[in-house]
Amino acid sequence: MTGTMTAQSSIYLSKKLTAAAKKLGERELITLVRKAESLLDQQKSFRDSAKTNPLSVTVSDSSDGSSFRLLIGSTPKVFQRYEMRKMVKLCQKADNRIRGSQKLKIWLRNNRPDFFLDHKIGNNWDLALAEIYDYLINNYTVQ
C-alpha cells in the first residue's frame, strides 16, 4: 500500500532495508521476500478494486494490530484500534444498514471530521457509509 513518498525518504528506507537484510539469514530473507510479494499483490488488488468501484471498502490492520487502514476506493484513512472498535459496535447495535450508516456518519463527524475532508467522493457519502457499514458487519465482531 503506497502513500506519497519523497525521493529522500525512499532512499533512506531502501538503505535501512538493505542494511537489515544483510543481517538476516536465508530463511528470514525468504520470509521477507514473500511478505513483500504479498504486499505487492494486496496493493494491486486494492488498486484494481478502486478502479472498478470507487466506493469499494477495504480494511487492513497493522502488523502489530494497533491501527487499521480503511480504504474507500484508493483513498486510505488510518484508525486506531479503539476507534475501529467503536465503529464496529455502532454498526452491530444498529437495527439496519440505513441506521448503521447514520450512526457512522454522526460518529465520524464528531470524532474524525478529517475523514470527510480526505475522501473526494462528491455526494456519494450515504452510499460510501453504507459500504463501510456492510464491510464492518461482515468482517468484524465486537469482543
C-alpha positions as CSV (number, residue, x, y, z in Angstrom):
1,M,0.0,0.0,0.0
2,T,1.7,3.1,-1.1
3,G,1.4,6.6,0.1
4,T,3.1,9.7,-1.1
5,M,6.9,9.1,-0.6
6,T,9.6,11.6,-1.4
7,A,12.7,10.6,-3.2
8,Q,14.7,11.3,0.0
9,S,12.5,9.1,2.2
10,S,12.6,6.3,-0.5
11,I,16.4,6.4,-0.5
12,Y,16.5,6.4,3.3
13,L,14.1,3.4,3.6
14,S,15.9,1.5,0.9
15,K,19.2,1.9,2.8
16,K,17.6,0.7,6.0
17,L,16.1,-2.3,4.3
18,T,19.4,-3.2,2.7
19,A,21.2,-2.9,6.0
20,A,18.7,-5.0,7.8
21,A,18.6,-7.6,5.0
22,K,22.4,-8.1,5.3
23,K,22.0,-9.2,8.9
24,L,19.3,-11.8,8.1
25,G,19.7,-15.4,7.3
26,E,18.4,-17.2,4.2
27,R,15.2,-18.3,5.8
28,E,14.4,-14.8,7.1
29,L,15.2,-13.3,3.7
30,I,12.8,-15.7,2.0
31,T,10.1,-14.7,4.5
32,L,10.9,-11.1,3.8
33,V,10.6,-11.5,0.1
34,R,7.3,-13.5,0.4
35,K,5.9,-10.7,2.6
36,A,7.0,-8.1,0.1
37,E,5.4,-10.1,-2.7
38,S,2.2,-10.5,-0.7
39,L,2.1,-6.7,0.0
40,L,2.5,-6.0,-3.7
41,D,-0.3,-8.4,-4.6
42,Q,-2.5,-6.8,-2.0
43,Q,-1.6,-3.3,-3.3
44,K,-2.6,-4.4,-6.8
45,S,-5.8,-5.8,-5.6
46,F,-6.7,-2.6,-3.8
47,R,-5.9,-0.6,-7.0
48,D,-7.9,-2.9,-9.2
49,S,-10.9,-2.8,-6.8
50,A,-10.8,1.0,-6.6
51,K,-10.7,1.3,-10.4
52,T,-13.8,-0.8,-10.8
53,N,-15.7,0.6,-7.8
54,P,-14.5,4.0,-6.4
55,L,-16.7,3.3,-3.4
56,S,-15.2,-0.1,-2.6
57,V,-14.2,-0.5,1.0
58,T,-11.2,-2.5,2.2
59,V,-9.7,-2.6,5.7
60,S,-6.3,-3.9,6.6
61,D,-4.7,-4.0,10.1
62,S,-1.2,-3.0,11.0
63,S,1.3,-5.7,11.8
64,D,1.0,-5.0,15.5
65,G,-2.8,-4.7,15.4
66,S,-2.8,-1.2,16.9
67,S,-4.3,0.5,13.9
68,F,-6.4,-0.2,10.9
69,R,-6.3,1.3,7.4
70,L,-9.7,1.8,5.9
71,L,-9.7,2.5,2.1
72,I,-12.6,3.9,0.2
73,G,-11.6,3.3,-3.4
74,S,-7.9,4.0,-3.2
75,T,-8.1,6.7,-0.5
76,P,-6.8,5.5,2.8
77,K,-7.6,6.6,6.3
78,V,-5.9,5.2,9.4
79,F,-8.0,4.5,12.6
80,Q,-6.7,3.4,15.9
81,R,-7.9,0.1,17.4
82,Y,-10.3,1.8,19.9
83,E,-11.8,3.9,17.0
84,M,-12.4,0.7,14.9
85,R,-14.0,-1.0,17.9
86,K,-16.3,1.9,18.4
87,M,-17.4,1.9,14.8
88,V,-17.9,-1.8,14.8
89,K,-20.0,-1.5,18.0
90,L,-22.1,1.2,16.4
91,C,-22.8,-0.9,13.4
92,Q,-23.5,-4.1,15.3
93,K,-26.0,-2.2,17.5
94,A,-27.8,-0.6,14.6
95,D,-31.1,-2.2,13.5
96,N,-30.3,-2.0,9.8
97,R,-28.0,-0.7,7.1
98,I,-29.6,2.8,7.0
99,R,-29.5,3.3,10.7
100,G,-25.9,2.0,10.9
101,S,-24.8,4.3,8.2
102,Q,-26.4,7.3,10.0
103,K,-24.6,6.3,13.3
104,L,-21.3,6.0,11.5
105,K,-21.8,9.4,9.9
106,I,-22.6,11.1,13.2
107,W,-19.7,9.4,15.0
108,L,-17.2,10.3,12.2
109,R,-18.4,13.9,12.1
110,N,-18.0,14.2,15.9
111,N,-14.8,12.3,16.3
112,R,-13.0,12.2,12.9
113,P,-14.1,15.1,10.7
114,D,-10.9,14.8,8.8
115,F,-12.3,11.6,7.3
116,F,-14.8,13.6,5.2
117,L,-12.2,16.0,4.0
118,D,-9.7,13.4,2.8
119,H,-12.1,11.5,0.6
120,K,-13.2,13.1,-2.6
121,I,-16.4,11.2,-3.4
122,G,-18.8,14.1,-4.1
123,N,-22.4,13.5,-3.0
124,N,-21.9,9.7,-2.6
125,W,-21.4,9.7,1.2
126,D,-24.6,7.8,2.0
127,L,-23.6,5.0,-0.3
128,A,-19.9,5.1,1.0
129,L,-21.0,4.9,4.6
130,A,-23.4,2.0,3.8
131,E,-20.5,0.2,2.1
132,I,-18.4,0.8,5.3
133,Y,-21.3,-0.5,7.4
134,D,-21.6,-3.6,5.3
135,Y,-17.9,-4.3,5.4
136,L,-17.6,-3.9,9.2
137,I,-20.7,-6.0,9.9
138,N,-19.4,-8.8,7.6
139,N,-15.8,-8.8,8.7
140,Y,-15.7,-7.8,12.4
141,T,-17.4,-8.6,15.7
142,V,-17.5,-6.9,19.0
143,Q,-15.5,-8.5,21.7
